[in-house]
Amino acid sequence: MRRRGLLKAALGANAALGVPTLWAQNIRDVVLQHSGPPVTAINQIAEQASKDLGFTVRMQAVENADLLNRFLSQSSAIDVADVSITFMKYLVGRNVLQAIPRAKIRNLDQTIPLFVKGRYPDGRVASTQGVAPYTVLYVTGQDAKSFADGETEWLSGIPSVTNADTLGIRPDLVGRPVASWADLVDPMFKGKSALQDQPTVGVIDVAMALESRGDLKYGNKGNMTRAEIDKTINTMMEIKRSGQFRSFWTTFDQSVNLMASGEVVIQSMWSPAVSAVRARGIPCIFQPLKEGYRGWGYTFGMMKHLTGLKRDCAIEYANWYGAGFQGAVIARQGYYSAQPENVKKFLTPAEWDYWYDGKPAATDLPDPFGRIAIKAGEIRDGGAFWQRMGNIAVWNSVMDEDRYLTRRWNEFITS
């Protein structure tokens, strides 16, 4: 039988679970190199995939800024990757990614409509400020040279991980309730606030604060005009000169240490960083804010050089990736899967109730590495899945004026 015949014959009863039977003797020789940020490129995911699929997946964790550079300059050393939706603006049309045939992806029908149609389950149209996931999901054809205006049979990647980000706070140190993005720049927290040193994320967080307190009104906070960038950065410089910002962090560990030490009491933060602070026995809240969340997402992308059996294995790995196990691992640090119903069978009822349904934890709950991260009785900040994901104000973004923003941001950081 030809290789494709073997593949077809081997996808038996386990296919429904996203786990194929071994379909060829030489599958054992296949090795897939998977790169992603440290919060998603977790070794236990690769180990379980290798066990279930019969070929080897090797996981490599790379910080986001370095990851983009690697995609652009060393993509031949990577096979598959967790690709930020914002990175798609840099990668599609650059001969880095290959289009993925929609017909071969088994879990697309289980993917939340927010990613595939830009709508919520109740039919509401989601925010289009920033880079909304569905706008970079479809490409025009097999060559993956450009994004499509609507749905097509070719995907730039497969929706995988998502979350709704907000500010992290130390409830024991802030001294009063925090309910607005404007609190990030409130003089009450002078010298005790911090930003992520990433132009688009940092400037959007401050834009949320400035718009909330009435300084500026933006047409699209995720795609500012030059005039809006100038007004925002100039205001940020004034705020910086006043001594408002204690730090500008670039790595996960830096954000954790700033909050755990008490040097910072309010800052841009990631959900797993909040969990990491709590794991040290220190109070930390991913604070829901009245203006809504800053949303983001990742897709499972395949590099252009993949062909033949290795490409077929990558597609099987993609299907496994959305079948639930990976989503359960990342749920334990506060991230959501784009296929949440598939995750349910890999979580305990107590885990599902806490992470997705917004109910009090029935028992102590572990993080992805087995350490107790959530104590019995705790309730997830922000509540249930759609309470959070249903309130996205703006998405992470790459703006049309990205180069100009980066230049102005560097002026801000060095000022």
C-alpha positions in Angstrom: 0.0 0.0 0.0 1.1 3.6 -0.6 1.8 5.7 2.4 -1.5 7.6 2.2 -3.3 4.3 2.0 -1.5 3.2 5.2 -2.5 6.4 6.9 -6.2 6.0 5.9 -6.3 2.4 6.9 -4.8 3.1 10.3 -7.1 5.8 11.5 -9.5 3.4 13.4 -11.6 3.7 16.4 -9.1 5.9 18.2 -9.5 8.6 15.6 -12.6 10.0 17.3 -10.4 10.7 20.3 -7.7 12.3 18.3 -5.3 9.4 18.9 -4.4 7.4 15.8 -3.2 3.8 15.7 0.4 3.3 14.6 0.1 3.3 10.8 3.6 2.5 9.6 6.8 0.9 10.8 8.9 4.0 10.0 6.7 6.3 12.1 9.1 5.6 15.0 11.8 7.5 13.1 9.8 10.7 12.9 10.7 13.5 15.2 8.8 16.8 15.4 10.4 19.9 16.8 7.7 22.0 18.6 8.6 25.5 19.7 6.5 27.8 21.7 6.5 30.3 24.6 7.4 28.8 28.1 3.7 29.0 29.2 2.5 26.7 26.4 5.6 24.6 25.5 5.4 22.3 28.4 7.3 19.0 28.3 4.5 16.8 29.7 2.5 17.7 26.6 5.2 16.5 24.3 5.8 13.3 26.4 2.1 12.4 26.3 1.8 13.1 22.5 4.8 10.9 21.8 3.3 8.1 23.9 -0.1 8.4 22.2 1.0 9.0 18.6 4.0 6.7 18.2 6.4 9.2 16.9 8.6 11.7 18.9 7.6 15.2 19.8 10.4 17.4 21.3 9.3 20.6 23.0 11.4 23.8 23.1 10.4 26.8 25.1 11.5 30.2 23.8 10.5 33.7 25.0 8.1 35.4 22.6 10.5 38.0 21.2 13.1 35.4 20.4 10.4 33.1 19.1 9.3 35.5 16.4 13.0 36.0 15.3 13.4 32.3 15.1 10.3 31.9 12.9 11.6 34.5 10.5 15.3 33.4 10.4 15.5 29.7 11.5 12.1 28.2 10.6 13.8 25.2 9.0 14.9 24.2 12.5 11.3 24.1 13.7 8.5 21.8 12.5 5.4 23.0 14.4 4.8 25.8 16.8 2.5 27.8 19.1 2.1 30.9 17.0 0.6 34.0 18.5 -2.3 35.4 16.4 -0.3 38.7 16.3 2.7 36.9 14.8 0.5 35.9 11.8 0.8 39.5 10.6 4.6 39.0 10.3 4.6 35.4 9.0 1.8 35.0 6.4 3.2 35.8 3.0 6.8 35.4 4.2 7.3 31.7 3.2 7.4 30.6 6.8 4.1 28.8 7.4 2.3 26.4 5.2 -1.5 26.4 4.8 -3.3 23.6 6.6 -6.2 22.0 4.8 -9.4 22.5 6.8 -10.7 19.1 5.7 -8.0 17.3 7.6 -8.6 19.0 10.9 -11.0 17.0 13.1 -11.5 19.5 15.9 -12.4 22.6 14.0 -16.2 22.0 14.6 -15.5 22.0 18.4 -13.6 25.3 18.2 -15.3 28.3 19.8 -17.1 30.6 17.3 -15.1 33.5 18.6 -12.1 32.1 16.7 -13.7 30.7 13.6 -16.5 33.3 13.0 -15.8 36.3 15.2 -19.0 35.8 17.2 -20.1 34.6 20.6 -22.3 31.5 21.0 -25.3 33.9 21.5 -24.6 35.5 18.2 -23.1 38.7 19.4 -20.3 40.1 17.2 -17.0 40.2 19.1 -14.7 43.2 19.4 -12.7 43.9 16.3 -10.3 46.2 18.0 -6.8 44.8 17.6 -6.1 41.5 15.8 -9.3 39.5 16.2 -8.4 35.8 15.8 -10.8 35.0 13.0 -9.3 37.8 10.8 -6.0 35.9 10.6 -7.3 32.3 10.6 -8.1 31.8 6.9 -5.8 32.2 4.0 -6.6 32.5 0.3 -5.1 29.2 -0.9 -2.6 26.4 -0.4 0.4 28.8 -1.0 -0.7 30.8 2.2 0.4 34.1 0.6 -2.3 36.3 2.1 -5.3 36.3 4.5 -8.8 35.8 3.2 -11.7 38.1 3.8 -13.9 35.2 5.0 -13.9 31.5 5.5 -11.9 29.3 3.1 -10.7 25.7 3.0 -7.2 26.7 4.0 -6.0 27.7 7.5 -3.0 29.7 8.6 -3.0 27.6 11.8 -5.4 25.8 14.1 -6.9 27.7 17.1 -5.4 26.3 20.3 -4.9 28.5 23.4 -6.7 31.7 24.4 -7.3 33.9 27.4 -8.7 37.2 28.6 -5.9 39.3 30.2 -6.3 42.1 32.8 -4.2 43.6 35.6 -2.6 41.6 38.4 -2.9 43.1 41.8 -1.7 42.4 45.4 -5.0 42.7 47.3 -3.2 42.9 50.6 -1.1 45.9 49.5 -3.2 48.1 47.2 -5.2 49.5 50.1 -8.5 50.0 48.3 -10.7 48.2 45.7 -9.4 48.2 42.1 -12.1 48.1 39.5 -10.7 50.1 36.4 -7.8 50.0 34.0 -7.4 53.7 35.1 -5.9 52.4 38.4 -2.8 51.4 36.6 -1.8 55.1 36.3 -3.4 56.3 39.5 -0.9 58.4 41.5 -1.9 56.4 44.6 0.3 53.6 43.2 3.2 55.8 42.3 6.4 53.7 42.2 4.3 50.5 42.6 3.0 49.8 39.1 4.7 48.0 36.2 4.2 47.4 32.5 5.1 44.6 30.2 8.0 45.9 28.0 6.3 44.9 24.7 5.2 47.9 22.6 1.7 46.8 21.5 0.7 45.1 24.8 2.1 47.9 27.0 0.6 50.7 25.0 -2.8 49.0 24.8 -2.8 48.5 28.6 -2.1 52.2 29.1 -4.6 53.2 26.4 -7.2 51.3 28.3 -6.3 53.3 31.4 -6.2 56.7 29.6 -9.5 56.1 27.8 -11.1 55.0 31.1 -10.1 58.2 32.9 -11.1 60.4 30.0 -7.7 61.5 28.7 -8.3 60.2 25.1 -10.9 58.5 23.0 -9.6 56.1 20.5 -11.0 54.9 17.2 -9.3 51.5 17.7 -7.0 51.0 20.6 -5.5 48.0 18.8 -4.7 50.0 15.6 -3.9 53.5 16.5 -3.2 56.4 14.2 0.2 58.2 14.4 -1.6 61.0 16.2 -3.1 58.6 18.7 0.3 56.9 19.2 1.9 60.3 19.8 -0.7 61.5 22.3 -0.5 58.1 24.2 3.3 57.9 24.3 3.7 61.6 25.3 1.2 61.1 28.1 3.1 57.9 29.1 6.3 59.9 29.3 4.7 62.4 31.6 3.4 59.6 33.8 6.9 57.9 33.8 8.6 61.2 34.8 6.3 61.4 37.8 7.8 58.1 39.1 4.6 56.0 38.5 6.3 52.9 37.0 8.6 50.8 39.2 9.6 48.5 36.3 9.1 47.3 32.7 9.3 43.5 32.7 10.1 41.3 29.8 9.9 37.7 31.1 7.4 35.7 33.1 9.8 35.3 36.0 10.4 39.0 36.3 6.6 39.7 36.6 6.3 37.0 39.2 9.2 38.3 41.3 8.0 41.9 41.1 4.6 41.0 42.5 5.8 38.4 45.0 8.3 40.7 46.5 5.8 43.5 46.9 7.9 45.9 44.8 4.8 46.2 42.6 1.2 46.0 43.6 -0.5 46.5 40.2 0.8 45.6 36.8 0.3 44.1 33.4 0.3 40.3 34.1 -0.3 36.8 32.7 -2.7 34.3 34.3 0.1 31.7 35.0 2.2 34.4 36.7 -0.7 35.1 39.0 -0.9 31.4 39.8 2.9 31.3 40.3 2.6 34.1 42.9 -0.2 32.3 44.7 1.8 29.0 44.7 4.3 30.8 46.9 1.5 31.5 49.4 1.2 35.2 48.5 -2.1 36.8 47.7 -2.5 37.8 44.1 -5.6 38.5 42.0 -6.1 38.7 38.2 -8.5 41.6 38.7 -11.7 41.8 36.6 -12.1 45.4 35.4 -15.3 47.3 34.3 -14.0 48.2 30.9 -13.4 44.6 29.9 -10.4 42.4 29.0 -7.5 42.4 26.5 -7.9 39.1 24.6 -5.3 37.1 22.8 -4.8 33.7 21.2 -2.4 31.2 19.8 -2.7 28.8 16.9 -0.9 25.6 16.1 1.2 26.4 13.0 3.1 24.2 10.6 6.4 25.3 9.0 6.7 25.5 5.2 9.4 22.8 4.9 7.3 19.9 6.2 6.5 17.3 3.5 5.6 13.7 3.2 5.2 11.5 6.2 6.5 14.2 8.5 3.8 16.5 7.4 1.2 13.8 7.9 2.5 13.3 11.4 2.3 17.0 12.0 -1.4 17.0 11.0 -2.1 14.1 13.3 -0.3 15.9 16.1 -2.4 19.0 15.4 -5.5 16.8 15.8 -4.2 15.3 19.0 -3.4 18.9 20.2 -7.0 19.9 20.0 -8.4 16.7 21.4 -8.2 17.7 25.1 -5.0 16.6 26.9 -3.0 19.7 26.0 -6.0 21.9 26.9 -6.2 20.3 30.3 -2.5 20.9 31.0 -2.7 24.6 30.2 -6.0 25.0 32.0 -4.2 24.2 35.3 -2.3 27.5 34.9 -5.4 29.5 33.9 -5.4 29.3 30.1 -8.3 28.2 28.0 -8.4 25.8 25.1 -10.1 26.9 21.9 -11.9 23.5 22.1 -13.1 23.6 25.7 -15.6 20.7 25.5 -12.8 18.4 24.4 -10.8 19.4 27.5 -13.6 18.4 29.9 -12.8 14.7 29.8 -9.2 15.3 30.8 -10.0 17.4 33.9 -11.5 16.2 37.2 -15.0 17.6 37.9 -13.5 19.9 40.5 -11.0 21.3 38.0 -13.6 21.9 35.3 -15.9 23.5 37.8 -13.2 25.9 39.0 -11.3 26.7 35.8 -14.2 26.8 33.3 -17.5 27.1 35.2 -16.4 29.7 37.8 -17.5 27.6 40.8 -15.7 27.4 44.1 -12.9 24.7 44.1 -14.3 21.6 45.7 -10.8 20.4 46.6 -7.2 21.7 46.5 -6.2 21.9 42.8 -2.8 21.4 41.2 -0.9 23.5 38.6 0.5 21.7 35.5 3.4 20.4 37.6 1.5 18.9 40.4 2.0 21.7 42.9 -1.1 22.9 44.8 -2.1 26.2 43.2 -5.7 26.6 44.2 -7.0 26.0 47.7 -10.4 24.5 48.3 -13.1 27.1 48.3 -11.4 29.6 46.0 -13.3 31.1 43.1 -11.5 32.0 39.8 -11.0 35.7 39.3 -13.5 36.9 36.7 -15.8 33.9 37.0 -16.8 31.4 34.3 -15.3 31.0 30.8 -17.8 33.2 28.9 -18.0 35.8 31.6 -14.3 36.4 30.8 -14.1 35.6 27.1 -17.5 37.2 26.5 -16.1 40.6 27.6 -13.1 41.3 25.3 -12.6 45.0 24.8 -9.5 44.8 22.6 -7.3 42.0 21.2 -3.5 41.9 21.3 -2.3 43.5 18.0 0.2 44.4 15.4 -0.8 47.9 14.3 -0.5 49.3 10.8 1.9 51.9 12.3 3.9 49.1 14.1 7.3 50.5 13.2 6.4 54.0 14.3 4.9 52.7 17.5 8.1 50.6 18.2 10.3 53.7 17.7 8.1 55.8 20.0 7.9 53.0 22.6 11.7 52.8 22.6 11.8 56.6 23.2 9.5 56.1 26.1 11.5 53.2 27.7 14.8 55.1 27.4 13.4 58.5 28.5 
